[in-house]
Amino acid sequence: MHEGYEIKPVEKSKKTFTLITLLAIWFGAGISIAEFWAGALLTPALSLGMAILVIIVGHLLGNAIMGLIALEGEETSLPTMVLSRASLGIKGSILPSILNYLQLIGWTAIMLIVGANAMNAVSKTFGFEGYPLWVLLLGVLVTLWTYIGPKNWEKLEKIAALLLLALSLWLTYVTLKKFPLSDLLTKPGTGEIGAMLALDLVIAMPLSWAPLIADYSRFAKNKNSAFWGTYLGYFISSSLFYFVGALTNMAIGEGDPIEIVAAYGIGIPAMLIITFSTVTTTFLDVYSAAITYKNISPKADAKKQVLFVGALGVILALVFPMEQYESFLLLIGGAFVSLAAIMITDYFLVKKGYNAEALFDENGPFAGYNSKAIIIWSIGFIFYMGLAIEGLFGIHIPLLSELGFRLGSSIPTFILVSVLYYIFGR
């Protein structure tokens, strides 16, 4: 019986996720303090008007990639890392799976750190401080939410999404009331980063979800539910939180959402939004880490992996310093923008769909490694890093650094990898 913990194709009778279910899942994923944080990176370097434009364009582009991978998941009924077998080979897919597994454990820890710090900042206003306790509490909630499995998420996700929508609209209202939008729109940007590099920071967020998308859309009832549920759910919430982050940083020069939450003195509602948003975002990391691990080791017990990843996330959150967030975002983009380009080009242009069962045949056409695809993936990652390295580490590379500042890293890399794969991947 497929309860959502296997990597074989989901049976038709188990494909129960409607457009509303997927919209609720991705709406919950996009409401997080991480989005708030990323939005705050855009201002005051850009004017608020330019930041809003970059947020909208970045999400339009990034979410299109999410939507296309969601379609692959619905049509094949397979999780993302299993889909990567078609382009990289069954053994070749282990490389990105290991990378994805490690980054998902990292994201789990980071989300727990951000959530616990925010909870701590709010609880201080009530005279209580206990960061380790908040890490533990959030870690247990995330792990339990994940452990109950996909068949039980539908009701929970819808309830959580409604609560988060109400709290988010309220937070936006409070922010706009405190800082009049008309005044802030007249402030010029300071220009430390260009609009295209800022666009990269926005696209990096939906792209960081690319290796997880099909893990959820494989349960979708139809293509419309898969594509539009994923696209709209994440677009609405992530854009909103980027906007609130950019707005507050422009208004008070405070890029740390934790300090802003504390400064607002909004107590209990803030606690609710932090708890719900941490759980509804982070459970996706934990679940997909478990499913990704099964692509590395098919006989592994995914439910045990859920417990292991949840526990490891808590341990890392208690000892791991939260630094270089911008660099982390861009580095993730470097690995998965190339993979997303290869997967989308392979599925929609080169092979035009897959036979799902063939992806499990150790002696079939997808056995072993596809060295061409792995080389193209590596070229894409190196090219991406060449474009981004000055922004990340201050190392100047002639031509590449200039190109990176003007065009960012994600769009040129996606185009280069897609063209290379289309020409040579066949």
N, C-alpha and C positions, 0 to 999 in steps of 0.2 A: 504493500500500500504506500502510495506516494504522499507523504505528509509535508512535503516541502524541504526535506532533508536529503534528498537524493539528487544526483546530477543527470540522470537519464531523463528523456523527454517527459513532461508532465502529461498525464492522461487527460483526454478531453473533458471528462466528467469532473476533474479536479481544477479546471480552468474557470475560476469563479470571480476573479477580480473585475469589477466594472470600471467604467471611466471614473466614477466617484471614488471608488476604493483607491485607485492609483493616484488620483488627484490628491486625496487625503494623505497618502503615504509621502508623496513628493512635496506637498505643501508643508508637512511636518518637518521634512528634511531641510527645506530652505529657511525655516525659521530657526536661526541659531545665533549665538553670540559671535561665532566665527564669521558669519556674513556681516554682522554689525562691524566687527573689527576690520574686515577687508574693505568695507565701504568707507571707513574712517581713513584708510590709507590714501584715498583719492583726493581728499581736501586737507588743507587749503592749497595743495599744489595746483589743482585745477579749480576754476571757478565752479560754483555750485551748479550753474546751468550746464556747463560742459560735463561735470561729473554725472548729472542726471542723464544726459545724452549717452555718455559712455556706458552707464549702467544698463540702459535700455538696449542699445545696440549689442553690447557684450552678451546679454542674456538671450537676445533674439538668435545670435549666432551659436553660442554655446549650447543652448537648449535644443537647437536643430540637430546637433550631434547626439544629444541624449535621446531625442525622439526617434532618430534612425536606428540606433542600437536597440531601443525599445521594440521597434518593429521586427528586428531580427529575432529577439527573444520570443515575441508572440508567435511568429511564423514557424519557428523551429521547436518551441517549447523548451529551450535549453538556456542554462545560465551563461553569463558573458565569457568566463574563462574557458568553458567548453567550446563556445563559438570560435574562440581564437585558435582552436586546433585546425580549423579549415584553412587558415592562411599561414600559420606558423608550423603546422604539423603537431601530432599528438604529443611527442616529446618536446618539441619546440615551444609548445604552450606552457610548459612547466616554468620557463624563465619568467615571463610576465606574471605567472601565478604566484611565484615566490615573492616577486617585487610587490605585487598587489597585497598579498597576505601580510607582508611586513608593514606596508604603508597603512593598511587598515588597522593593524594593532596600534601603530603610531597615532592615527586619527582618533582611535578610541581613547587613548591616553590624553591627547590634546583636548578633546571635547570634555572629558571628565575634569581636567585641570581648569579649563575656562569656566565650566559650569560650577565647580566647587568654589573657585575664587569669587564668582559672582554671588553665589549663595552666602559665602562668608562675609562679603561686603555688605549685603543686605542684613544678615543676622547681627552684624555689629551694631546696627541702628537699634536693635532690640537688646543690646548689651550682652550678646553671646557670640563667642568666636570658636570655631572648631573645623578648620580646613580638612584634616584627615577624616573626620566624621562625615562631612559633606561628600568627599570623594567616595567613601565607602557606601553611603546611602544611594548616591546616583549610580554607582557601579552595580549595586544589587538590583536596583530598579531596571536599569538597561538590560542586564543579563536575564532577569525574569521575563521582561517584555519580549526579548528575542527568543527565549526558550519555549514560550507557549506556541510558537510556530505560525506559519503563514495563514493556516485555516482559521486561527483565532484573532488575526490582526484586524479583520475588516471592521468590526464594530468598534474596537478600541481606537483604531486610527481615525475613524469618522468623528468620534466623540472628542478626541484630542485635537483634531483639526479645527473643529468648531470653537473649542475653548481658546486655542491659539489665535484663531482669526479675531475673536472678540478682544483678547488681550493685546494683540498686535495693533489693531485699529485704535484701541485706547491709548497705547504707548505713542503711536504716531500723532494722535490728537494732542496729547500732553506736550509732546516735543514741539509741534507747530504752534501751540498756544504760547509756549515759553519763548520760542525763537521765531518771530514773524518771518515768513518765507520771502516776502517782498524785499525786506531789508537785506537778507542774506544773498539774494540773487544779484544784487548790485556790486557785491565784493569781488574784486579781481582775484584770479589765481596767482600763486607765487612762482609757479613754473618749474619746480624741482623735477617733476616727471612730465614727459610728453603725453598727449592724449592717447597715442597708440600703445605706449607701455601701460598706461592705466587700463586701456581696453583689454590688454593681456591679463591684468590682475582680475578683471571681471570674468573673462572667458575661462581662466584657470579654475574657477570654482565649479561651474557645471561640468567642465572636462574632468575634474578630479572624481566625479561620480561615474564617468564613462565605464570603468571596469565593473560596475555594480548593476547597471540599468536592467539588463536582461534577466538578472536574478529574480526580479519582481514582475517584469512584463511577461515572463513565461507563463504566469498564472492568469493573464488577461483573457477575457472572453472573446475579444475581437481586436482588429487592427486599430480602429478608432480609439478604443479604450486605452490601448497600449501607448499610442503616439500622443494623443491629446491629454490623457491623464498625466503622463510623465511631463510633457512640455508645459502645460498650463499650471499644474500644481507647483512645480519648482519656479517657474517664471514669476508667478504672482508673489510668492513669499520671499524668495531670495532677492528680487528687485526691491521689494519694500524695505527689507532689512539693510541692504546696501545703502538705500536712500536715507534711512534714519541715521545710519552710521556716518555718512558723508555730511548730513545736515548738522548733527551735533558737533562734529569736529570743526566744521566751518564756523559754528556759532560760538563755541567756548574753547576751541583749541585743545579739546580733550579727545584723544584717539582711543582711550581705554574705556570700553563700554561698561566695565565693572565699576569704574569710578563714577561714570555718568548715572548708572542705575542707583548707586548709593547717594549721589548728589540730589537726584530727584526726590529721594525720601518716599518712594512709592511702595515700600514694604511688602505686604502680602501678595498683591498682584504681581510684583516683580519676582517673588519667590516662585509663584505658580508658573509664570512664563519661562523662567530659567529651568525649572524641573521638567516641565512638559517638553520644552524645546530640546533639552539635552537628551532626554529619553527618545523622542521621535526622530532625532537625527542620528544618534550614536548606535541605536539598535541595528541600523542598516549596515554600519561598519562591522559590527560583531557577527551578524548573520552572514554577510557576504564573505567575511574572513573564513568562516566555517565551510561555506560552499566552495570557496576558492581552494581551501586545503584539500577538499575531496578531488579536485582536478589534479593535484600533486600526488595524492595518495588515495586512490579510489575506494580502498577498503576501510578508510578511517571513519569513525563514528562522528557525524557532524554535530550531534547534540553534545557530545563530550567536548568538542572543539568550541562550541558556544560558551561553555563553562570555563574552559581554559583561557580563551581570548578575553572574556569578561574579567577573570581574575588577574590576568597579566596586565590588562589595561589599568586596573586599579593600582597594582604594584608600581607600574611605570609612572602613573599620575602622582604617586606619593614621593617619587624620587627624581622625576624628570623636570628640568627647568624649561619654562615656556619662553623661548627666545627665537629670533630669526623667523618669525611667522611668514613674512613676505617671501623670504628665500625658500621656505618649505613649500609654499603654494606654487612658486614658479618651478621648483625642482620636480614636483609631482607632475606638473603640466608637461615637462620635458619628456618624461617616460611615457605618459599616456595619450598625449596629443598624437604622437606617431602611431601608437597602437590603434587608436580610434580611427585614424585616417586609413590604415591598412585594412582594418575589419570592415569599414563602410565601403571602401573601394572594391574589396574582394567580393563582398556579398551582393552589392547592388550593380556593379559594373563588370567585374571579371567573371564570376561564377553564376551570378544571378540566382541566388538561393542555394540551400544545401539539403542533402539527404541526411537528416539528423542521425539515423542509425549508423551511417558510414563513419561518423566522427568517433565512434567507439570501437571500430574494427582495427585491431592491432596489425592486421596484415593487408589493410585496404589502402586506398589512395592517399589517406591523410596520416599514415603511420610515419614515425620518425620525425625528422626535422625538415622544414622548408628553408634551406640555407639562404636563398635569395631574399625571402621575406625578413629573415632575422638580420641580414646585412642592411636592408633598406630601413628596418626599424632602428638599427644602431646608427646609421647615417643621420636619420631624423633626429635622434636624441643628441648627437654631437652638434648638429646644425643648430638645434634649439638652444643648447648650452652656449654655443658661440655667440648667438644673438643676445642671450640674456646675461652673460657673465659679467659685463660691466655694471649692470644694474644690481646684480647679486653680490659680487665680490670686489667691484671697482677695478677689474682687470680689463684694460682696453685692447681690443683686437681690431686693427684697421679694417675698414669696410664693413665687417660683420657688426661691430659695435654701433656704427653709424646707422646701418640698416635696422638693427634692433631698436634703436631709439626712435626711429621714424615709423617703423611698422610693427613693433612688438615682436614676439617670438612665435605665438600660437598660429596665427593666420599663415605667415610664410612657410612654417614647418608643415602645417596640414596640407597646404597646396603642393609643396615639394614632394612629400612622402606619397601623396595620392597619385601624382603624375609618375613618379619613379615606379610605384607598385603597378600602376596600370600598364606601363611600358614593359617592365621587366618581370613583373610578378606572374604574368601569364605563361 
